[in-house]
Amino acid sequence: MYVKKTYHCFFLYKSITYITIMVFLTYWYFLTIVNCYNYLYFLTIIGKKYIDLTGNNMPTKTQQYLDKVRKKTRLSDYKISQEYSINQSNLSKYSSGKSALSEMHAWLFADILGINPAEVVANTKLEQAKINNNKSKAIFWQEQLKKLSNGSEPLKINIAQINPIVGDLSNNTKKIIDLAIEANNSGVHLLVFPELALIGYPPEDLLLRDGFIQQVESSVELIRSQIPESISIIFGAPSKINNNLYNSAYLIQHSQLRAYHKQKLPNYGVFDEKRYFTPGEDVFVFECQQKRIGLVICEDAWTPEVVKATVNYGAQSIISINASPFQLGKHEARLQEVKQRALENNINFIYVNAVGGQDELVFDGGSFVINSVGEVTHQLPFFKESVQNLDNNIIPLETPTIEKTVYDALVLSTKDYIQKNGVFNGAVIGLSGGIDSALTLAIAADAIGSENIQAIMMPYEYTSSMSLEDAKTQANAMGVEYHEISIHQMVDSFNTQLSTIFSGSQADTTEENLQARIRGTLLMAISNKSGKIVLTTGNKSEMAVGYATLYGDMSGGFAPLKDVAKTMVYNLAKYRNSLSYIIPMRVIDREPSAELAPDQIDRDSLPPYDDLDAILELFVEQKHSVEYIINQGFDTDTVTKVSSMVLNNEYKRRQSAPGPKISKNAFGKERRYPMTSKFKP
């Protein structure tokens, strides 16, 4: 009984043990299968991740862009790295698919390929987000690409070629704000004004006054706060940072203010910018309607390195704001220089220039656009304010003649000098019956209107009847107020009073100059009484050699012909008559004379004007030596005499009235010769 019971217990224990082992083995087997499945699943996920990292998530767009760059430039990777300053290691990563393009290189590649840089940046940013498994960023950049694929409104740019008044911050500010609001209402995205448009150019020593700079800063802030947020504008104004003053271009965009500082400061001719400004160092590129635009100022555009650096930073187009003064041949030089920049960098170039007269300078406007293949697609008017949209090409039908260009420059300069000063209600001119005063009268009438001019004829015994007749004929033809004042008694009275002191001396140019000084005194008296400015009538040829009377015919406030050679005076008179006949032909055809002595003609004292002007061109404009000029075939005595007259009359020119610069070396602020000098050229 005991044995049997023991056997049953043993059997039960054995069965339980067996069942336990079987359950354990079954559970272990189940766990093994599950773990194997998990392990395989894990390997699958890792493998998939690995495949994504090395396959689908590789920066294939980067490789594609790089391949396109290779094809377009026909350069090896090494040459690309050298040409575009890309680190060789970075380029190797781009090529192998280990890295997506950096944002800077994305812009650069887009510019090389001529495609929208925003698209390249979005693609490479998406690649980077996938590499980093950043789902939120990937979604964001996918959305940006979608927006790009749907397109956006084309960029609309307006050029505002305006005529600011130096120092007139209130009105200049109002003009900028008003034009910005008007442009915004017409759907314009970007409005561009000229260099230093807020303060006018050149401001000269106004820049040295702290109060002036404070007013500038207030005006900039007023513009920022007043223009619509939906338009971007560019305008020139000085900016002061850490006691450094810069010639700056302000960008106001989305009510935010940024500034670019002019890098190349001209310090030659009429320019004196290094006296006032510190050069900038950084390039400036901004985006408007998904277009990358580089910004430069005037002299920067004449410097290949500045434009190249701006393009390398990602600019697709360049805007240059300018206050470039007029002189003969200047516009053609601008076109050629900007065309060179456009071709060198395969970019569109927008050149925005100021317009208007400022003391001795006149700005001709003539803003233009040149495309990436060097074609002029837009040309704005010369010597006129103009606001033009660049949606459609604007090309003039004809290139203006030299005479028209010069005449328009003289008219605008005279008009602005009189009107911008705001103290004159018109002009008074001594009308002699000669070519110089006839042309000056025509310029004045076209500038401010015949109704605002007085013409005064002041005859003496040497004045011919032809001069009297022609002066009156022109004044009547132009509808100008005309008066004759005989100076016989005044000259006789002066001579009587001086006779004791002059006793024993022969009559000479002293008595001739006395006539001119009496006329000058009369004109200044009329000016004082009437509030009209006296316009002097002398030309450049006469002023060069001192063939003018100090305090006589040189008396006056402005000299429209100061930089106009005598031969050009004749051409301008003929041009003006082609518009409407106002200058009698006898005035143009007759032998020129000052009529200060019996039967006097200019050739008694001077070489023929054709020869004189040719010599002056070589000596004054081109600065050649006397020896060089003689070797060109001119008479030795004539060249020697003319050069001496030029040098000996510097003191006279220093006291002459200001007048508009039209040549490359005008008598005025850009000519800095000593009055006292023993130099022999």
PyMOL commands that set and color helices and strands:
alter all, ss='L'
color gray80, all
select helices_A, chain A and resi 2-54+60-73+77-83+88-96+103-113+117-131+135-150+169-185+204-208+210-226+273-275+298-302+304-312+330-345+402-421+435-448+450-452+465-478+488-498+509-530+540-545+566-579+585-589+602-604+609-621+626-631+636-648+650-654
alter helices_A, ss='H'
color red, helices_A
select strands_A, chain A and resi 157-161+190-192+232-241+244-253+256-261+285-288+291-297+317-322+348-353+355-358+361-364+368-370+376-379+386-389+427-430+453-457+481-484+533-534
alter strands_A, ss='S'
color yellow, strands_A
deselect
rebuild
show_as cartoon
